[in-house]
């Protein structure tokens, strides 16, 4: 579970970076999916 992974990251800065990367990755994936459909 992703929540457990974030909970295990004691370094707040690292967990923040991971979240940003995950959110950015999801955003890019959505763009690719929408772009492919159009």
C-alpha distance matrix in Angstrom:
0.0 3.8 5.5 5.5 6.7 9.1 10.1 11.1 13.2 16.4 18.5 18.3 20.1 17.7 14.6 16.9 17.9 14.5 13.8 17.3 16.8 13.8 15.8 18.9 17.4 16.4 19.9 21.6 20.0 21.3 24.6 24.9 24.2 26.7 29.1 29.2 29.8 32.6
3.8 0.0 3.8 5.4 5.1 6.4 8.6 10.0 11.1 14.4 15.9 15.4 16.8 14.5 11.3 13.3 14.3 10.9 10.0 13.5 13.2 10.3 12.4 15.5 14.4 13.7 17.0 18.9 17.8 19.1 22.2 22.8 22.5 24.8 27.1 27.5 28.4 30.9
5.5 3.8 0.0 3.8 5.4 5.2 6.2 8.7 10.2 12.9 14.8 13.9 16.0 14.5 10.9 12.8 14.7 11.9 10.6 14.3 15.0 12.4 13.8 17.2 16.9 16.0 18.9 21.2 20.5 21.3 24.5 25.5 25.2 27.1 29.6 30.3 30.9 33.3
5.5 5.4 3.8 0.0 3.8 5.5 4.9 6.2 8.9 11.5 14.1 14.2 16.6 14.6 11.5 14.3 16.1 13.2 12.9 16.7 16.9 14.7 16.7 19.9 19.3 18.9 22.0 23.9 23.1 24.3 27.4 28.2 27.9 30.1 32.5 32.9 33.8 36.3
6.7 5.1 5.4 3.8 0.0 3.8 5.4 5.2 6.7 10.1 12.0 12.5 14.2 11.7 9.0 12.1 13.2 10.1 10.7 14.3 14.1 12.3 14.9 17.7 16.9 17.2 20.3 21.9 21.3 23.0 25.8 26.4 26.6 28.9 30.9 31.4 32.6 35.0
9.1 6.4 5.2 5.5 3.8 0.0 3.8 5.4 5.3 8.3 9.7 9.3 11.3 9.5 6.1 8.9 10.8 8.4 8.3 12.0 12.7 11.3 13.3 16.2 16.3 16.5 19.2 21.1 21.1 22.5 25.1 26.2 26.6 28.5 30.5 31.5 32.6 34.7
10.1 8.6 6.2 4.9 5.4 3.8 0.0 3.8 5.5 7.1 9.8 9.7 12.7 11.5 8.5 11.4 13.8 11.9 11.7 15.4 16.4 15.1 16.8 19.8 20.1 20.1 22.7 24.8 24.7 26.0 28.6 29.8 30.0 31.9 34.1 35.0 36.0 38.1
11.1 10.0 8.7 6.2 5.2 5.4 3.8 0.0 3.8 5.9 8.9 10.2 12.8 10.9 9.0 12.5 14.2 12.2 13.2 16.7 17.0 16.1 18.5 21.1 20.9 21.5 24.3 25.9 25.8 27.5 30.1 30.9 31.3 33.5 35.4 36.2 37.5 39.7
13.2 11.1 10.2 8.9 6.7 5.3 5.5 3.8 0.0 3.8 5.5 7.0 9.2 7.2 5.8 9.5 10.9 9.6 11.1 14.1 14.6 14.5 16.8 19.0 19.3 20.4 22.8 24.3 24.7 26.5 28.7 29.6 30.5 32.6 34.2 35.2 36.7 38.7
16.4 14.4 12.9 11.5 10.1 8.3 7.1 5.9 3.8 0.0 3.8 5.9 8.8 8.2 7.7 10.7 12.6 12.3 13.6 16.3 17.4 17.6 19.5 21.7 22.4 23.5 25.6 27.3 28.0 29.6 31.7 32.8 33.8 35.7 37.3 38.5 40.0 41.8
18.5 15.9 14.8 14.1 12.0 9.7 9.8 8.9 5.5 3.8 0.0 3.8 5.5 5.4 6.4 8.7 10.2 10.8 12.5 14.5 15.7 16.7 18.5 20.1 21.2 22.8 24.5 25.9 27.1 28.8 30.5 31.7 33.1 34.8 36.1 37.6 39.3 40.8
18.3 15.4 13.9 14.2 12.5 9.3 9.7 10.2 7.0 5.9 3.8 0.0 3.8 5.5 5.2 6.1 8.7 9.9 10.6 12.4 14.3 15.3 16.4 18.2 19.9 21.1 22.4 24.3 25.6 27.0 28.6 30.2 31.5 32.9 34.3 36.1 37.6 38.9
20.1 16.8 16.0 16.6 14.2 11.3 12.7 12.8 9.2 8.8 5.5 3.8 0.0 3.8 5.5 5.1 6.3 8.7 10.0 10.7 12.5 14.3 15.4 16.5 18.3 20.1 21.1 22.6 24.3 25.9 27.0 28.6 30.3 31.6 32.7 34.6 36.3 37.5
17.7 14.5 14.5 14.6 11.7 9.5 11.5 10.9 7.2 8.2 5.4 5.5 3.8 0.0 3.8 5.4 5.1 6.2 8.7 9.9 10.6 12.3 14.2 15.3 16.4 18.4 19.9 21.0 22.4 24.4 25.7 26.9 28.6 30.2 31.2 32.8 34.7 36.1
14.6 11.3 10.9 11.5 9.0 6.1 8.5 9.0 5.8 7.7 6.4 5.2 5.5 3.8 0.0 3.8 5.4 5.0 6.2 8.7 9.9 10.4 12.2 14.1 15.1 16.4 18.2 19.8 20.9 22.5 24.3 25.6 26.8 28.5 29.9 31.4 33.0 34.5
16.9 13.3 12.8 14.3 12.1 8.9 11.4 12.5 9.5 10.7 8.7 6.1 5.1 5.4 3.8 0.0 3.8 5.4 5.1 6.3 8.7 9.9 10.6 12.2 14.1 15.4 16.4 18.3 19.9 21.1 22.6 24.3 25.8 27.0 28.3 30.2 31.7 32.9
17.9 14.3 14.7 16.1 13.2 10.8 13.8 14.2 10.9 12.6 10.2 8.7 6.3 5.1 5.4 3.8 0.0 3.8 5.5 5.1 6.2 8.6 9.9 10.5 12.1 14.3 15.2 16.4 18.2 20.0 21.0 22.4 24.3 25.7 26.6 28.4 30.3 31.4
14.5 10.9 11.9 13.2 10.1 8.4 11.9 12.2 9.6 12.3 10.8 9.9 8.7 6.2 5.0 5.4 3.8 0.0 3.8 5.5 5.1 6.1 8.6 9.8 10.4 12.3 14.1 15.2 16.3 18.3 19.9 20.9 22.4 24.2 25.4 26.8 28.6 30.2
13.8 10.0 10.6 12.9 10.7 8.3 11.7 13.2 11.1 13.6 12.5 10.6 10.0 8.7 6.2 5.1 5.5 3.8 0.0 3.8 5.4 5.1 6.0 8.4 9.7 10.5 12.1 14.1 15.2 16.5 18.3 19.9 21.0 22.4 24.0 25.6 27.0 28.5
17.3 13.5 14.3 16.7 14.3 12.0 15.4 16.7 14.1 16.3 14.5 12.4 10.7 9.9 8.7 6.3 5.1 5.5 3.8 0.0 3.8 5.5 5.1 6.0 8.4 9.9 10.4 12.1 14.1 15.3 16.4 18.2 19.9 21.0 22.1 24.1 25.7 26.8
16.8 13.2 15.0 16.9 14.1 12.7 16.4 17.0 14.6 17.4 15.7 14.3 12.5 10.6 9.9 8.7 6.2 5.1 5.4 3.8 0.0 3.8 5.5 5.1 6.0 8.6 9.8 10.4 12.1 14.2 15.2 16.3 18.2 19.8 20.6 22.2 24.3 25.6
13.8 10.3 12.4 14.7 12.3 11.3 15.1 16.1 14.5 17.6 16.7 15.3 14.3 12.3 10.4 9.9 8.6 6.1 5.1 5.5 3.8 0.0 3.8 5.5 5.0 6.2 8.6 9.9 10.4 12.3 14.2 15.3 16.4 18.3 19.7 21.0 22.6 24.3
15.8 12.4 13.8 16.7 14.9 13.3 16.8 18.5 16.8 19.5 18.5 16.4 15.4 14.2 12.2 10.6 9.9 8.6 6.0 5.1 5.5 3.8 0.0 3.8 5.4 5.1 6.2 8.7 9.8 10.6 12.4 14.3 15.3 16.5 18.1 19.9 21.2 22.5
18.9 15.5 17.2 19.9 17.7 16.2 19.8 21.1 19.0 21.7 20.1 18.2 16.5 15.3 14.1 12.2 10.5 9.8 8.4 6.0 5.1 5.5 3.8 0.0 3.8 5.5 5.0 6.2 8.6 9.9 10.6 12.3 14.2 15.3 16.2 18.2 20.0 21.0
17.4 14.4 16.9 19.3 16.9 16.3 20.1 20.9 19.3 22.4 21.2 19.9 18.3 16.4 15.1 14.1 12.1 10.4 9.7 8.4 6.0 5.0 5.4 3.8 0.0 3.8 5.4 5.1 6.1 8.6 9.9 10.5 12.3 14.2 15.1 16.4 18.4 19.9
16.4 13.7 16.0 18.9 17.2 16.5 20.1 21.5 20.4 23.5 22.8 21.1 20.1 18.4 16.4 15.4 14.3 12.3 10.5 9.9 8.6 6.2 5.1 5.5 3.8 0.0 3.8 5.5 5.0 6.2 8.6 9.9 10.5 12.2 14.0 15.3 16.5 18.3
19.9 17.0 18.9 22.0 20.3 19.2 22.7 24.3 22.8 25.6 24.5 22.4 21.1 19.9 18.2 16.4 15.2 14.1 12.1 10.4 9.8 8.6 6.2 5.0 5.4 3.8 0.0 3.8 5.4 5.2 6.3 8.7 10.0 10.6 12.1 14.2 15.5 16.5
21.6 18.9 21.2 23.9 21.9 21.1 24.8 25.9 24.3 27.3 25.9 24.3 22.6 21.0 19.8 18.3 16.4 15.2 14.1 12.1 10.4 9.9 8.7 6.2 5.1 5.5 3.8 0.0 3.8 5.4 5.0 6.2 8.6 9.9 10.2 12.1 14.2 15.2
20.0 17.8 20.5 23.1 21.3 21.1 24.7 25.8 24.7 28.0 27.1 25.6 24.3 22.4 20.9 19.9 18.2 16.3 15.2 14.1 12.1 10.4 9.8 8.6 6.1 5.0 5.4 3.8 0.0 3.8 5.4 5.1 6.2 8.6 9.7 10.5 12.4 14.3
21.3 19.1 21.3 24.3 23.0 22.5 26.0 27.5 26.5 29.6 28.8 27.0 25.9 24.4 22.5 21.1 20.0 18.3 16.5 15.3 14.2 12.3 10.6 9.9 8.6 6.2 5.2 5.4 3.8 0.0 3.8 5.4 5.1 6.0 8.3 9.8 10.6 12.2
24.6 22.2 24.5 27.4 25.8 25.1 28.6 30.1 28.7 31.7 30.5 28.6 27.0 25.7 24.3 22.6 21.0 19.9 18.3 16.4 15.2 14.2 12.4 10.6 9.9 8.6 6.3 5.0 5.4 3.8 0.0 3.8 5.5 5.2 5.8 8.4 9.8 10.4
24.9 22.8 25.5 28.2 26.4 26.2 29.8 30.9 29.6 32.8 31.7 30.2 28.6 26.9 25.6 24.3 22.4 20.9 19.9 18.2 16.3 15.3 14.3 12.3 10.5 9.9 8.7 6.2 5.1 5.4 3.8 0.0 3.8 5.5 5.0 6.0 8.6 9.9
24.2 22.5 25.2 27.9 26.6 26.6 30.0 31.3 30.5 33.8 33.1 31.5 30.3 28.6 26.8 25.8 24.3 22.4 21.0 19.9 18.2 16.4 15.3 14.2 12.3 10.5 10.0 8.6 6.2 5.1 5.5 3.8 0.0 3.8 5.5 5.2 6.3 8.8
26.7 24.8 27.1 30.1 28.9 28.5 31.9 33.5 32.6 35.7 34.8 32.9 31.6 30.2 28.5 27.0 25.7 24.2 22.4 21.0 19.8 18.3 16.5 15.3 14.2 12.2 10.6 9.9 8.6 6.0 5.2 5.5 3.8 0.0 3.8 5.5 5.1 6.3
29.1 27.1 29.6 32.5 30.9 30.5 34.1 35.4 34.2 37.3 36.1 34.3 32.7 31.2 29.9 28.3 26.6 25.4 24.0 22.1 20.6 19.7 18.1 16.2 15.1 14.0 12.1 10.2 9.7 8.3 5.8 5.0 5.5 3.8 0.0 3.8 5.5 5.2
29.2 27.5 30.3 32.9 31.4 31.5 35.0 36.2 35.2 38.5 37.6 36.1 34.6 32.8 31.4 30.2 28.4 26.8 25.6 24.1 22.2 21.0 19.9 18.2 16.4 15.3 14.2 12.1 10.5 9.8 8.4 6.0 5.2 5.5 3.8 0.0 3.8 5.5
29.8 28.4 30.9 33.8 32.6 32.6 36.0 37.5 36.7 40.0 39.3 37.6 36.3 34.7 33.0 31.7 30.3 28.6 27.0 25.7 24.3 22.6 21.2 20.0 18.4 16.5 15.5 14.2 12.4 10.6 9.8 8.6 6.3 5.1 5.5 3.8 0.0 3.8
32.6 30.9 33.3 36.3 35.0 34.7 38.1 39.7 38.7 41.8 40.8 38.9 37.5 36.1 34.5 32.9 31.4 30.2 28.5 26.8 25.6 24.3 22.5 21.0 19.9 18.3 16.5 15.2 14.3 12.2 10.4 9.9 8.8 6.3 5.2 5.5 3.8 0.0
